[in-house]
């Protein structure tokens, strides 16, 4: 039904265009065909018979052209709309809205500036078109890149208006809320941004906070650790970590989007699991600090809490700044079974090693086993004897030989 409507409008448009073009040719028809018959007024919009004939002929030719080429145009239009829809589906809805607003602002400015330059001879009619293209593109790009800063500016304006309203009623402004309720109690309710009151933060040091960073949430193992009951105190998720998770979940990159949504699912799992861990979201931010990791370290310093992470760089930076870190990679290495030289085990040789003749196998926990002369046992399950074990920062490696 939609294709028929589009086909009708294409045919009608080309018929009108064809009639208008041949209407301009009617004076030439009268000059070449010197007949009084064509000069007769038809009484229809003050048209002569020659003009009417030209209009009808042009409309007929244009309509026929539109009828035959409309399937081709509809197919191209369908491909174009599919391409646009696919590109928009990859963009977060926040970027789409910001881009639309920026485009509108750019076109408004282009219209204002174009009117001022439109009276220039020769090129004046083309300047508004150039302004529309350039300012429209700039409006889209700038609003998408600066959408967070623009949103924060609106929050700042709201705070100013609220402060003035309180001043008019001679009421003292309330302190911004520092600790929110359950972190994922209402996923659709936006978290308000509050400024940090460093004095108030000191009152929370008795809660034994454990701060989660983005990487450890996406990793997912923290949910199982919490369920075991080995951690104590309160799990704290700063609002800027939640914002980074949301930004990753809204990413146009498929892999990043999956990782972000996995992190949100892990937080939901931590909240729903029955454990002794209390979970809170602290609605604070450090406007003078760029980077989520730096903000996390500053917050841990003020609260006297510990950071739970699996990020090697964050681990080192936090330790240099006097913040205790619980690294789940180190925990994972610590709880792996201990093997001693002479112990035997059964493994499957899955690939060749770096050195000639070596074979490589893996335990269930991912520990690599390098087997001397194991190449000939490739894709087979064999018994091996442990010769030595090496502990590194990346994990543990076991060296063995076939029995």
For each residue, the residues with C-beta under 8 A, 3 or more apart:
1: 4 5
2: 5 6
3: 6 7 74
4: 1 7 8
5: 1 2 8 9
6: 2 3 9 10 70 74 77
7: 3 4 10 11 67 70 71 74
8: 4 5 11 12
9: 5 6 12 13
10: 6 7 13 14 66 69 70 73 74
11: 7 8 14 15 63 66 67 70
12: 8 9 15 16 63 66
13: 9 10 16 17 66
14: 10 11 17 18 62 63 65 66
15: 11 12 18 19 59 60 62 63 66
16: 12 13 19 20 59 62
17: 13 14 20 21 62
18: 14 15 21 22 58 59 60 61 62 63 65
19: 15 16 22 23 54 55 56 58 59 62
20: 16 17 23 24 55 58
21: 17 18 24 25 58 62
22: 18 19 25 26 54 55 57 58 61
23: 19 20 26 51 54 55 58
24: 20 21 27
25: 21 22 28 29 54
26: 22 23 29 30 48 50 51 53 54
27: 24 30 31
28: 25 31 32
29: 25 26 32 33 38 50 53 54
30: 26 27 33 34 38 39 48 50
31: 27 28 34
32: 28 29
33: 29 30 38 50
34: 30 31
35: 38 39
36: 39 40
37: 40 49
38: 29 30 33 35 48 49 50 53
39: 30 35 36 48 49 50
40: 36 37 48 49
41: 46 47 48
42: 47 48 49 52
43:
44: 47 52
45:
46: 41
47: 41 42 44 51 52 55
48: 26 30 38 39 40 41 42 51 52
49: 37 38 39 40 42 52 53
50: 26 29 30 33 38 39 53 54
51: 23 26 47 48 54 55
52: 42 44 47 48 49 55 56
53: 26 29 38 49 50 56 57
54: 19 22 23 25 26 29 50 51 57 58
55: 19 20 22 23 47 51 52 58 59
56: 19 52 53 59 60
57: 22 53 54 60 61
58: 18 19 20 21 22 23 54 55 61 62
59: 15 16 18 19 55 56 62 63
60: 15 18 56 57 63 64
61: 18 22 57 58 64 65
62: 14 15 16 17 18 19 21 58 59 65 66
63: 11 12 14 15 18 59 60 66 67
64: 60 61 67 68
65: 14 18 61 62 68 69
66: 10 11 12 13 14 15 62 63 69 70
67: 7 11 63 64 70
68: 64 65 71
69: 10 65 66 72 73
70: 6 7 10 11 66 67 73 74
71: 7 68 74 75
72: 69 75 76
73: 10 69 70 76 77
74: 3 6 7 10 70 71 77 78
75: 71 72 78 79
76: 72 73 79 80
77: 6 73 74 80 81
78: 74 75 81 82
79: 75 76 82 83
80: 76 77 83 84
81: 77 78 84 85
82: 78 79 85 86
83: 79 80 86 87
84: 80 81 87 88
85: 81 82 88 89
86: 82 83 89 90
87: 83 84 90 91
88: 84 85 91 96
89: 85 86
90: 86 87 252
91: 87 88 95 96 99 252
92: 95 96 250 251 252
93: 96 97 250
94: 97 98 147 250
95: 91 92 98 99 144 147 252
96: 88 91 92 93 99 100
97: 93 94 100 101
98: 94 95 101 102 143 144 147 150
99: 91 95 96 102 103 140 143 144
100: 96 97 103 104
101: 97 98 104 105 143
102: 98 99 105 106 138 139 140 141 142 143 144
103: 99 100 106 107 136 139 140
104: 100 101 107 108 139
105: 101 102 108 109 139 143
106: 102 103 109 110 132 135 136 137 138 139 140
107: 103 104 110 111 132 135 136 139
108: 104 105 111 112
109: 105 106 112 113 131 135 139
110: 106 107 113 114 128 131 132 134 135 136
111: 107 108 114 115 128 132
112: 108 109 115 116
113: 109 110 116 117 128 131 135
114: 110 111 117 118 127 128 129 131 132
115: 111 112 118 128
116: 112 113
117: 113 114 120 124 127 128 131
118: 114 115 124 125 127 128
119: 124
120: 117 123 124 127
121: 124
122:
123: 120 126 127
124: 117 118 119 120 121 127
125: 118 128
126: 123 129 130
127: 114 117 118 120 123 124 130 131
128: 110 111 113 114 115 117 118 125 131 132
129: 114 126 132 133
130: 126 127 133 134
131: 109 110 113 114 117 127 128 134 135
132: 106 107 110 111 114 128 129 135 136
133: 129 130 136 137
134: 110 130 131 137 138
135: 106 107 109 110 113 131 132 138 139
136: 103 106 107 110 132 133 139 140
137: 106 133 134 140 141
138: 102 106 134 135 141 142
139: 102 103 104 105 106 107 109 135 136 142 143
140: 99 102 103 106 136 137 143 144
141: 102 137 138 144 145
142: 102 138 139 145 146
143: 98 99 101 102 105 139 140 146 147 150
144: 95 98 99 102 140 141 147
145: 141 142
146: 142 143 149 150
147: 94 95 98 143 144 150 151
148: 151 152
149: 146 152 153
150: 98 143 146 147 153 154
151: 147 148 154 155
152: 148 149 155 156 193
153: 149 150 156 157
154: 150 151 157 158
155: 151 152 158 159 192 193
156: 152 153 159 160
157: 153 154 160 161
158: 154 155 161 162
159: 155 156 162 163
160: 156 157 163 164
161: 157 158 164 165
162: 158 159 165 166 173
163: 159 160 166 167 173
164: 160 161 167 168
165: 161 162 168 169
166: 162 163 169 171 172 173
167: 163 164 170 171
168: 164 165
169: 165 166
170: 167
171: 166 167
172: 166
173: 162 163 166
174:
175: 178 197 200
176: 194 195 197 283
177: 180 192 194 283
178: 175 194 197 200 201 204 282 283 284
179: 204 280 281 282 283
180: 177 183 191 239 280 281 282 283
181: 185 281
182: 185 271 279 280 281
183: 180 237 242 267 271 279 280 281
184: 187 267 268 271
185: 181 182
186: 189
187: 184
188:
189: 186
190:
191: 180 239 242 243 281 283
192: 155 177 283
193: 152 155 239 283 285
194: 176 177 178 283 284 285
195: 176 284 285 287
196: 201 284 285 286 302
197: 175 176 178 200 201
198: 201 202 302
199: 202
200: 175 178 197 203 204
201: 178 196 197 198 204 284 299 302 303
202: 198 199 205 302
203: 200 206
204: 178 179 200 201 207 209 303
205: 202 303 304 305
206: 203
207: 204 233 234 303
208: 232 233 234 305
209: 204 233 234 235 236 300 303 304 305 306
210: 231 233 234 235 236 305 306 307 308 326
211: 236 237 238 296 299 300 303 305 306 307 308
212: 216 217 222 235 236 237 241 308
213: 216 217 241 292 293 296 307 308 309 311 314
214: 217 218 241 244 245 248 263 292
215: 218 219 309 310 311 314
216: 212 213 219 221 222 308 309 310 311 328
217: 212 213 214 220 222 237 241 245 263 266 267
218: 214 215 245 248 259 260 262 263 266
219: 215 216 222 310 328
220: 217 223 224 262 266
221: 216 224 225 328 332
222: 212 216 217 219 225 226 266 270 308 328
223: 220 226 227 266 269 270 273
224: 220 221 227 228
225: 221 222 228 230 231 328 331
226: 222 223 229 231 235 270 273 275 277
227: 223 224 273 275
228: 224 225
229: 226 275 276
230: 225
231: 210 225 226 235 277
232: 208 276 277
233: 207 208 209 210 277 278
234: 207 208 209 210 277 278 279 280
235: 209 210 212 226 231 270 277 278 279 280
236: 209 210 211 212 280 281 282 303 305
237: 183 211 212 217 241 242 267 279 280 281 282
238: 211 241 242 281 282 284 285 295 296 299
239: 180 191 193 242 243 281 282 283 284 285
240: 243 244 285 292 295
241: 212 213 214 217 237 238 244 245 292 296
242: 183 191 237 238 239 245 246 281
243: 191 239 240 246 247
244: 214 240 241 247 248 292
245: 214 217 218 241 242 248 249 260 263 264 267
246: 242 243 249 250 260 264
247: 243 244 250 251 260
248: 214 218 244 245 251 256 257 259 260 263
249: 245 246 257 260 261 263 264
250: 92 93 94 246 247 257 260
251: 92 247 248 256 257 260
252: 90 91 92 95 257
253: 256 257
254: 257 258
255: 258 259
256: 248 251 253 259 260
257: 248 249 250 251 252 253 254 260 261
258: 254 255 261 262
259: 218 248 255 256 262 263
260: 218 245 246 247 248 249 250 251 256 257 263 264
261: 249 257 258 264 265
262: 218 220 258 259 265 266
263: 214 217 218 245 248 249 259 260 266 267
264: 245 246 249 260 261 267 268
265: 261 262 268 269
266: 217 218 220 222 223 262 263 269 270
267: 183 184 217 237 245 263 264 270 271
268: 184 264 265 271 272
269: 223 265 266 272 273
270: 222 223 226 235 266 267 273 275 277 279
271: 182 183 184 267 268 279
272: 268 269
273: 223 226 227 269 270
274:
275: 226 227 229 270
276: 229 232
277: 226 231 232 233 234 235 270
278: 233 234 235
279: 182 183 234 235 237 270 271
280: 179 180 182 183 234 235 236 237
281: 179 180 181 182 183 191 236 237 238 239 242
282: 178 179 180 236 237 238 239 299
283: 176 177 178 179 180 191 192 193 194 239
284: 178 194 195 196 201 238 239 299
285: 193 194 195 196 238 239 240 295
286: 196 289 294 295 298 299
287: 195
288:
289: 286 294 295 298
290: 294
291: 294 295
292: 213 214 240 241 244 295 296
293: 213 296 297 311 313 314 317
294: 286 289 290 291 297 298
295: 238 240 285 286 289 291 292 298 299
296: 211 213 238 241 292 293 299 300 307 314
297: 293 294 300 301 307 314 317 318 321 323
298: 286 289 294 295 301 302
299: 201 211 238 282 284 286 295 296 302 303 305
300: 209 211 296 297 303 304 305 306 307 318 323
301: 297 298 304 321 322 323
302: 196 198 201 202 298 299
303: 201 204 205 207 209 211 236 299 300
304: 205 209 300 301
305: 205 208 209 210 211 236 299 300
306: 209 210 211 300 323 324 325 326
307: 210 211 213 296 297 300 314 318 323 324 325 326
308: 210 211 212 213 216 222 325 326 328
309: 213 215 216 314 315 318 325 326 327 328
310: 215 216 219 327 328 329
311: 213 215 216 293 314 315
312: 315 316 393
313: 293 316 317
314: 213 215 293 296 297 307 309 311 317 318 325
315: 309 311 312 318 319 325 327
316: 312 313 319 320
317: 293 297 313 314 320 321
318: 297 300 307 309 314 315 321 323 324 325
319: 315 316 322 323 325
320: 316 317
321: 297 301 317 318
322: 301 319
323: 297 300 301 306 307 318 319
324: 306 307 318
325: 306 307 308 309 314 315 318 319
326: 210 306 307 308 309 331
327: 309 310 315 330 331
328: 216 219 221 222 225 308 309 310 331 332
329: 310 332 333
330: 327 333 334
331: 225 326 327 328 334 335
332: 221 328 329 335 336 365
333: 329 330 336 391 395 396
334: 330 331
335: 331 332
336: 332 333 365 367 396
337: 365
338:
339: 343 345 386 389 398
340: 343 386 389
341: 386 387 388 389
342: 385 386
343: 339 340 385 386
344: 383 384 385 386 403
345: 339 383 384 386 400
346: 381 382 383 384
347: 361 362 363 369 371 381 382 384 400
348: 361 379 380 381 382
349: 359 360 361 371 374 377 378 379 380 381 382
350: 360 361 362 378 379
351: 359 360 378
352: 358 359 360 375 378
353: 357 358 359 360 370 371 374 375
354: 358
355: 358
356: 375
357: 353 372 373 374 375
358: 352 353 354 355 370 371 372 373 374 375
359: 349 351 352 353 370 371 373 374 375 377 378
360: 349 350 351 352 353 368 369 370 371 374
361: 347 348 349 350 368 369 371 374 384
362: 347 350 366 367 368 369
363: 347 366 367 369 398
364:
365: 332 336 337
366: 362 363 395
367: 336 362 363 395 396 397 398
368: 360 361 362 395 396 397 398
369: 347 360 361 362 363 384 397 398 399 400
370: 353 358 359 360 374 397 398 399 400
371: 347 349 353 358 359 360 361 374 377 382 384 400 401 402
372: 357 358 387 399 400 401 402
373: 357 358 359 376 401 402
374: 349 353 357 358 359 360 361 370 371 377 378 382 384 402
375: 352 353 356 357 358 359 378
376: 373
377: 349 359 371 374 380 382 402
378: 349 350 351 352 359 374 375
379: 348 349 350
380: 348 349 377
381: 346 347 348 349
382: 346 347 348 349 371 374 377 402 403
383: 344 345 346 402 403
384: 344 345 346 347 361 369 371 374 400 401 402 403
385: 342 343 344 400 401 402 403
386: 339 340 341 342 343 344 345 389 398 399 400
387: 341 372 399 400 401
388: 341 398 399
389: 339 340 341 386 396 397 398 399
390: 396 397 398 399
391: 333 396
392: 395 396 397
393: 312
394:
395: 333 366 367 368 392
396: 333 336 367 368 389 390 391 392
397: 367 368 369 370 389 390 392
398: 339 363 367 368 369 370 386 388 389 390
399: 369 370 372 386 387 388 389 390
400: 345 347 369 370 371 372 384 385 386 387
401: 371 372 373 384 385 387
402: 371 372 373 374 377 382 383 384 385
403: 344 382 383 384 385
